[in-house]
Amino acid sequence: QVQLVESGGGLVQAGGSLRLSCAASRNINSINPISWYRQAPGKQRELVAGINFRGGKDYADPVKGRFTIARDNTKFYLQMNNLKSEDTAVYYCQGRYGRVDIWGQGTQVTVSS
């Protein structure tokens, strides 16, 4: 069973930056595509950013120009700059391993205004 584990969340002031990381219990290169989601209190989980099979990147409109998704041979990442209070949420990494979608346990990001 493949597991994903996020790290890097925390409390930051508005305008600050955080980098989230997602590690896999198996070869990260076998997980494709990959995405980051978030869920704010009282709201549905939403897609934040993703990298598709061909390496193309997509972003949700609210984070375009501020967030960057990336991957290397060990982890995948979400660099978040110019954070806003509305970015406060639990952030989840998600990927497909074979035919199975797998999720991390989530990491809390809190942005104070």
Backbone bond lengths (Angstrom), bond angles and torsions (degrees), N, CA, C in turn:
res aa  C-N    CA-C-N  psi(-1)  N-CA   C-N-CA  omega(-1)  CA-C   N-CA-C  phi
1 Q - - - 1.456 - - 1.516 109.22 -
2 V 1.329 115.59 129.63 1.455 120.65 -178.80 1.520 109.06 -89.90
3 Q 1.313 116.04 137.58 1.459 121.28 177.68 1.516 110.55 -122.98
4 L 1.322 115.36 146.41 1.455 122.74 174.12 1.525 108.22 -114.30
5 V 1.321 115.96 139.59 1.458 120.73 -179.39 1.520 109.08 -132.63
6 E 1.341 115.66 120.82 1.452 120.95 178.51 1.524 110.66 -88.88
7 S 1.315 115.15 155.74 1.456 121.85 171.92 1.517 108.63 -152.98
8 G 1.330 115.72 165.47 1.456 120.07 174.98 1.515 115.48 105.49
9 G 1.316 117.45 -5.12 1.456 119.01 178.42 1.516 111.13 -71.31
10 G 1.338 114.94 172.31 1.457 119.14 178.87 1.506 111.85 162.59
11 L 1.318 114.50 -165.80 1.464 122.17 179.59 1.517 108.84 -103.48
12 V 1.319 116.11 131.07 1.465 120.88 -179.04 1.529 108.59 -142.94
13 Q 1.298 116.96 151.55 1.457 120.86 176.17 1.525 110.34 -78.80
14 A 1.301 115.15 153.97 1.458 120.11 175.91 1.527 109.81 -54.96
15 G 1.321 115.47 137.45 1.448 121.44 -176.45 1.514 113.72 92.11
16 G 1.320 116.64 -10.92 1.456 120.93 -179.36 1.518 112.90 -84.48
17 S 1.336 115.25 -174.50 1.459 121.73 -175.95 1.520 110.83 -132.52
18 L 1.314 115.00 152.35 1.458 122.93 171.00 1.517 108.17 -143.28
19 R 1.326 115.80 152.55 1.455 119.72 171.96 1.517 108.78 -122.82
20 L 1.304 115.40 119.86 1.457 121.32 176.28 1.527 109.08 -91.55
21 S 1.318 115.39 144.45 1.461 121.49 176.72 1.519 109.62 -124.10
22 C 1.310 115.42 152.36 1.463 120.86 177.44 1.516 107.88 -135.53
23 A 1.323 115.72 117.95 1.450 122.13 179.08 1.525 109.40 -106.06
24 A 1.329 115.15 151.89 1.463 120.67 -179.52 1.526 109.98 -116.34
25 S 1.319 115.30 151.50 1.463 120.02 179.65 1.519 111.40 -78.21
26 R 1.341 117.03 -11.63 1.458 122.13 174.15 1.513 108.85 -128.74
27 N 1.313 115.53 179.84 1.458 122.02 -178.42 1.532 110.40 -49.60
28 I 1.320 115.92 116.99 1.460 121.62 -176.68 1.520 110.35 -61.98
29 N 1.332 117.35 -26.96 1.460 120.21 -177.78 1.526 112.44 -71.68
30 S 1.342 116.81 -12.32 1.455 120.18 176.89 1.526 112.21 -87.90
31 I 1.308 116.56 0.80 1.454 122.30 179.66 1.525 108.73 -108.65
32 N 1.325 114.85 114.73 1.457 119.26 -172.60 1.507 109.46 -163.84
33 P 1.337 121.73 130.27 1.456 125.97 -1.83 1.530 112.41 -77.28
34 I 1.330 115.58 178.69 1.457 121.58 179.71 1.524 109.37 -131.33
35 S 1.316 114.73 154.39 1.456 119.96 -178.36 1.520 110.24 -150.70
36 W 1.319 114.05 161.33 1.458 121.84 167.77 1.527 107.53 -117.66
37 Y 1.322 115.69 135.90 1.456 123.49 175.75 1.527 107.87 -122.61
38 R 1.332 115.21 165.37 1.458 119.37 172.35 1.520 109.84 -144.87
39 Q 1.320 114.30 155.79 1.451 120.58 178.18 1.520 109.05 -138.98
40 A 1.325 114.98 116.21 1.450 121.22 177.53 1.530 108.84 -90.18
41 P 1.325 117.84 158.05 1.475 120.28 -179.90 1.518 112.10 -56.18
42 G 1.318 115.87 129.11 1.457 120.72 177.90 1.511 115.11 77.19
43 K 1.332 116.90 5.90 1.462 120.32 -178.51 1.523 110.51 -122.28
44 Q 1.334 115.02 163.63 1.450 119.83 177.61 1.520 110.26 -78.36
45 R 1.322 114.71 155.57 1.460 119.73 175.29 1.520 108.42 -66.04
46 E 1.338 115.48 136.97 1.458 119.99 -178.07 1.521 111.12 -130.01
47 L 1.327 115.04 150.17 1.458 121.21 177.34 1.520 109.25 -75.25
48 V 1.312 115.77 132.15 1.461 121.81 179.16 1.524 110.67 -101.94
49 A 1.323 116.82 -49.30 1.458 120.92 -177.02 1.526 108.76 -161.03
50 G 1.344 115.73 156.20 1.449 119.84 178.99 1.510 112.17 -153.60
51 I 1.322 115.25 156.85 1.459 122.64 171.83 1.517 106.61 -119.94
52 N 1.344 116.86 123.97 1.452 120.25 -175.85 1.533 111.30 -87.29
53 F 1.332 115.85 -176.18 1.469 121.40 -176.37 1.528 112.61 -58.58
54 R 1.322 115.80 -32.20 1.462 119.46 -176.21 1.525 112.16 -91.48
55 G 1.328 116.54 2.84 1.458 120.03 179.43 1.515 113.87 90.66
56 G 1.322 117.19 2.03 1.450 120.03 177.73 1.513 111.49 -72.31
57 K 1.310 116.42 146.70 1.461 121.63 -176.29 1.527 110.84 -114.55
58 D 1.303 115.31 139.77 1.465 121.53 176.59 1.515 109.64 -130.76
59 Y 1.332 115.10 149.44 1.459 120.98 -178.57 1.521 110.12 -134.55
60 A 1.325 115.27 147.43 1.460 119.74 171.18 1.527 108.63 -69.34
61 D 1.314 115.89 147.24 1.469 119.95 -176.30 1.531 113.51 -53.85
62 P 1.340 119.58 -41.90 1.472 118.62 -176.61 1.535 114.71 -63.71
63 V 1.343 117.34 -17.59 1.471 118.78 -176.11 1.523 112.75 -112.50
64 K 1.307 118.26 -3.06 1.463 120.68 -179.10 1.526 110.39 -59.17
65 G 1.325 113.98 134.58 1.454 119.36 -179.85 1.516 113.95 85.15
66 R 1.333 117.42 -10.92 1.469 121.01 179.91 1.521 112.64 -117.13
67 F 1.325 117.75 -33.39 1.460 122.33 -177.95 1.525 109.66 -108.25
68 T 1.332 115.00 148.18 1.462 120.89 176.15 1.525 109.34 -135.15
69 I 1.326 116.12 126.85 1.460 120.75 176.08 1.524 108.24 -98.28
70 A 1.325 115.96 143.46 1.457 120.48 -179.06 1.527 108.76 -153.88
71 R 1.312 115.17 164.11 1.456 120.47 175.10 1.515 108.97 -146.29
72 D 1.328 115.72 153.10 1.447 120.71 169.66 1.523 107.57 -133.96
73 N 1.297 118.71 -161.74 1.460 120.66 -174.66 1.520 113.84 -78.53
74 T 1.323 116.38 -3.85 1.472 117.80 -178.45 1.519 113.77 -119.69
75 K 1.333 117.81 -31.76 1.464 120.64 -175.03 1.524 109.70 -149.33
76 F 1.325 115.14 171.72 1.447 117.64 162.33 1.530 109.00 -124.10
77 Y 1.333 115.29 159.79 1.454 122.19 -162.33 1.529 111.01 -135.56
78 L 1.329 113.10 158.94 1.463 120.47 168.66 1.519 106.79 -136.28
79 Q 1.321 115.61 107.33 1.455 121.41 175.59 1.517 108.13 -87.23
80 M 1.322 116.12 123.74 1.461 120.95 -176.55 1.518 109.25 -120.12
81 N 1.310 115.72 117.21 1.462 121.99 -179.66 1.517 110.16 -115.99
82 N 1.325 115.40 161.15 1.464 121.32 178.80 1.534 110.60 48.50
83 L 1.313 115.14 52.47 1.464 119.67 -176.37 1.516 111.32 -66.71
84 K 1.329 113.86 146.55 1.461 122.01 -179.15 1.532 108.83 -121.26
85 S 1.312 116.16 161.68 1.459 120.06 -178.59 1.531 110.98 -59.82
86 E 1.314 116.06 -31.52 1.472 119.04 -179.79 1.522 113.46 -73.63
87 D 1.320 117.45 -5.58 1.470 121.11 174.05 1.529 111.30 -83.53
88 T 1.308 117.47 -6.60 1.463 120.44 179.04 1.523 110.16 -61.54
89 A 1.328 115.63 124.17 1.467 121.08 -176.40 1.526 108.92 -177.67
90 V 1.315 114.96 171.38 1.458 120.72 166.04 1.523 106.93 -90.08
91 Y 1.317 115.91 128.37 1.457 122.02 -177.39 1.530 109.41 -104.49
92 Y 1.328 115.02 134.68 1.461 122.15 -177.83 1.523 110.11 -122.98
93 C 1.325 116.78 137.76 1.456 119.26 167.77 1.519 107.79 -93.69
94 Q 1.303 114.58 149.76 1.459 121.42 -176.44 1.522 108.50 -144.88
95 G 1.327 116.10 142.11 1.443 119.95 177.61 1.511 111.51 -153.24
96 R 1.308 114.93 165.56 1.465 120.61 177.84 1.522 109.41 -107.70
97 Y 1.328 114.21 125.96 1.467 121.04 177.39 1.514 106.39 -117.46
98 G 1.321 116.02 106.58 1.455 119.03 -172.76 1.520 109.42 65.62
99 R 1.324 116.60 -116.80 1.452 120.96 179.01 1.517 112.32 -106.38
100 V 1.306 116.77 8.04 1.465 121.24 -173.72 1.519 111.03 -109.77
101 D 1.314 116.44 131.87 1.458 121.52 171.98 1.523 108.81 -87.49
102 I 1.303 116.26 127.92 1.454 121.45 -179.27 1.524 110.23 -119.25
103 W 1.324 115.93 149.98 1.453 122.76 -176.08 1.524 110.78 -130.38
104 G 1.317 114.97 147.16 1.439 119.54 169.96 1.516 110.50 -80.59
105 Q 1.328 116.04 177.22 1.459 120.53 -176.21 1.522 112.30 -84.99
106 G 1.307 117.25 -12.45 1.454 122.18 178.13 1.513 113.07 98.04
107 T 1.318 115.07 150.53 1.461 121.46 175.81 1.527 108.13 -135.93
108 Q 1.316 116.00 135.31 1.466 120.90 -174.98 1.528 110.72 -81.29
109 V 1.315 114.98 131.76 1.463 122.03 171.60 1.522 107.26 -119.34
110 T 1.326 116.10 123.08 1.452 121.31 179.49 1.522 108.71 -123.45
111 V 1.324 115.85 123.96 1.461 121.54 -179.36 1.518 108.19 -111.64
112 S 1.318 116.18 119.22 1.461 120.44 -179.82 1.524 109.72 -93.91
113 S 1.304 114.72 140.63 1.474 119.04 -178.00 1.515 111.29 -95.97
